Amino acid sequence: MSLFRRGDVWWYEFWFAGRRIRESSRSPSKTVAKGAEQKRKRELEQGFNNFTDQRHERIRTFGDMAEEYFAAYKLRLPQSAVFAEYAIDHLKRLLGSKILVDFNEAAVIQYQNARLSEGAAPKSVNEEVGFLLRILGDPGDLLRIRLRKRKMLKLKVRQTVGKAYTPAEKDRMLEEARKARSPHIYLALNLALNAGMRDAEIKTLTWGQLDFAKKYLAVGQSKTEAGEGRTIPLNSTLFDVFAKYAAWYRKKFGETRTEWYVFPFGGPSPSDPTRPVTTLKTAWNNVRKNAQVKGRWHDNRHTLITDLAESGAGDQTIMDIAGHVSKQMLKHYSHIRMEAKRRALESIVTGRPATKESALETGRAVGYPQESPQGL
């Protein structure tokens, strides 16, 4: 047991359960530092002795626990391993040296504040805290209950509502994608707009998931259980785009093996069909910029779901295509455009079916622009 100074602040150092504890008292007073050291020792002893059947666990560092948890996580959920590793790395960076008895509500709140001060988004911090509590096991479950009672478990997240691209915006994006240097972006964009596939589902698509004879594809790894394994028919547009892309692919690699990725790795020219492309971000940003369109890649998926909703497709059909697990999620994505709303309301006045043409006629008559504004 010893006290020493660093600058104007006293630190204490001692050994506990085979581990050296070296911490700042945050005080220029040696007397205060002695009291802080004694208090810290009591906290460790009480925490250690309150869980006598888990003493070995109580003195393990959080870093060790996190690494063990991630190793098992990768085996169970390999499709989510990249994000999990990102979140857990932040936890290890800020909390890795702590031991189990160090964790209480204050420690979790301090972590939330530290990450926010680094500029992390509240949604990311909430997901990281979720990993933290799961790594801690039973003590984490107790902390979750206590934090929820204090309404401190989750940071408030700003609800970002996606948009649905207008037909004109879609046409411009597809035209730019068709002209792009990237051999992938035109097909990828068509998959998002005509099949509603997520970014990761597109990038990991293999030829074995496609059945051209029956004109459908089967989704592989997905974000949700409902999304994984779902089948999506290829409409005429998507089928034609696939046919042209497959011809380019066979010319490039000689064949299309079932285990090969549709979007092969390599840049600027694809070179390894046994590995998937890592990102489409650069190509997408160029397409969006050249088409003078604002929005996210995920908004292409929003657009398809909105188009399906406007076309009169039933909820279950949309969920089967999109892979949603509930009607609540469906409601989140279906942003019926102002034009569709106007058609529905105008049909009440005219007594005619709510067609697109009737809505445009009404819009011109009252001076509305021919392309209705985006309604969310």
Secondary structure in CASP SS format (residue, H / E / C, confidence):
PFRMAT SS
TARGET T0000
AUTHOR 0000-0000-0000
METHOD secondary structure of the structure
MODEL  1
M C 1.00
S E 1.00
L E 1.00
F E 1.00
R E 1.00
R E 1.00
G C 1.00
D C 1.00
V E 1.00
W E 1.00
W E 1.00
Y E 1.00
E E 1.00
F E 1.00
W E 1.00
F E 1.00
A C 1.00
G C 1.00
R E 1.00
R E 1.00
I E 1.00
R E 1.00
E E 1.00
S E 1.00
S E 1.00
R E 1.00
S E 1.00
P C 1.00
S C 1.00
K H 1.00
T H 1.00
V H 1.00
A H 1.00
K H 1.00
G H 1.00
A H 1.00
E H 1.00
Q H 1.00
K H 1.00
R H 1.00
K H 1.00
R H 1.00
E H 1.00
L H 1.00
E H 1.00
Q H 1.00
G H 1.00
F H 1.00
N H 1.00
N C 1.00
F C 1.00
T H 1.00
D H 1.00
Q H 1.00
R H 1.00
H H 1.00
E H 1.00
R H 1.00
I C 1.00
R C 1.00
T E 1.00
F H 1.00
G H 1.00
D H 1.00
M H 1.00
A H 1.00
E H 1.00
E H 1.00
Y H 1.00
F H 1.00
A H 1.00
A H 1.00
Y H 1.00
K H 1.00
L H 1.00
R H 1.00
L C 1.00
P H 1.00
Q H 1.00
S H 1.00
A H 1.00
V H 1.00
F H 1.00
A H 1.00
E H 1.00
Y H 1.00
A H 1.00
I H 1.00
D H 1.00
H H 1.00
L H 1.00
K H 1.00
R H 1.00
L H 1.00
L H 1.00
G C 1.00
S C 1.00
K C 1.00
I E 1.00
L H 1.00
V H 1.00
D H 1.00
F C 1.00
N C 1.00
E H 1.00
A H 1.00
A H 1.00
V H 1.00
I H 1.00
Q H 1.00
Y H 1.00
Q H 1.00
N H 1.00
A H 1.00
R H 1.00
L H 1.00
S H 1.00
E C 1.00
G C 1.00
A C 1.00
A C 1.00
P H 1.00
K H 1.00
S H 1.00
V H 1.00
N H 1.00
E H 1.00
E H 1.00
V H 1.00
G H 1.00
F H 1.00
L H 1.00
L H 1.00
R H 1.00
I H 1.00
L H 1.00
G C 1.00
D H 1.00
P H 1.00
G H 1.00
D H 1.00
L H 1.00
L H 1.00
R H 1.00
I H 1.00
R H 1.00
L H 1.00
R H 1.00
K H 1.00
R C 1.00
K C 1.00
M C 1.00
L C 1.00
K C 1.00
L C 1.00
K C 1.00
V C 1.00
R C 1.00
Q C 1.00
T C 1.00
V C 1.00
G C 1.00
K C 1.00
A C 1.00
Y C 1.00
T C 1.00
P H 1.00
A H 1.00
E H 1.00
K H 1.00
D H 1.00
R H 1.00
M H 1.00
L H 1.00
E H 1.00
E H 1.00
A H 1.00
R H 1.00
K H 1.00
A C 1.00
R C 1.00
S C 1.00
P C 1.00
H C 1.00
I H 1.00
Y H 1.00
L H 1.00
A H 1.00
L H 1.00
N H 1.00
L H 1.00
A H 1.00
L H 1.00
N H 1.00
A H 1.00
G C 1.00
M C 1.00
R C 1.00
D H 1.00
A H 1.00
E H 1.00
I H 1.00
K H 1.00
T C 1.00
L C 1.00
T E 1.00
W H 1.00
G H 1.00
Q H 1.00
L E 1.00
D E 1.00
F C 1.00
A C 1.00
K C 1.00
K C 1.00
Y E 1.00
L E 1.00
A E 1.00
V C 1.00
G C 1.00
Q C 1.00
S C 1.00
K C 1.00
T C 1.00
E C 1.00
A C 1.00
G C 1.00
E C 1.00
G C 1.00
R C 1.00
T E 1.00
I E 1.00
P E 1.00
L C 1.00
N C 1.00
S H 1.00
T H 1.00
L H 1.00
F H 1.00
D H 1.00
V H 1.00
F H 1.00
A H 1.00
K H 1.00
Y H 1.00
A H 1.00
A H 1.00
W H 1.00
Y H 1.00
R H 1.00
K H 1.00
K H 1.00
F H 1.00
G C 1.00
E C 1.00
T C 1.00
R C 1.00
T C 1.00
E C 1.00
W C 1.00
Y E 1.00
V C 1.00
F C 1.00
P E 1.00
F E 1.00
G C 1.00
G C 1.00
P C 1.00
S C 1.00
P C 1.00
S C 1.00
D E 1.00
P E 1.00
T E 1.00
R E 1.00
P E 1.00
V C 1.00
T C 1.00
T C 1.00
L C 1.00
K H 1.00
T H 1.00
A H 1.00
W H 1.00
N H 1.00
N H 1.00
V H 1.00
R H 1.00
K H 1.00
N H 1.00
A C 1.00
Q C 1.00
V C 1.00
K C 1.00
G C 1.00
R C 1.00
W C 1.00
H H 1.00
D H 1.00
N H 1.00
R H 1.00
H H 1.00
T H 1.00
L H 1.00
I H 1.00
T H 1.00
D H 1.00
L H 1.00
A H 1.00
E H 1.00
S H 1.00
G C 1.00
A C 1.00
G C 1.00
D H 1.00
Q H 1.00
T H 1.00
I H 1.00
M H 1.00
D H 1.00
I H 1.00
A H 1.00
G C 1.00
H C 1.00
V C 1.00
S C 1.00
K H 1.00
Q H 1.00
M H 1.00
L H 1.00
K H 1.00
H H 1.00
Y H 1.00
S C 1.00
H C 1.00
I C 1.00
R C 1.00
M H 1.00
E H 1.00
A H 1.00
K H 1.00
R H 1.00
R H 1.00
A H 1.00
L H 1.00
E H 1.00
S H 1.00
I H 1.00
V H 1.00
T H 1.00
G C 1.00
R C 1.00
P C 1.00
A C 1.00
T C 1.00
K H 1.00
E H 1.00
S H 1.00
A H 1.00
L H 1.00
E H 1.00
T H 1.00
G H 1.00
R H 1.00
A H 1.00
V C 1.00
G C 1.00
Y C 1.00
P C 1.00
Q C 1.00
E C 1.00
S C 1.00
P C 1.00
Q C 1.00
G C 1.00
L C 1.00
END
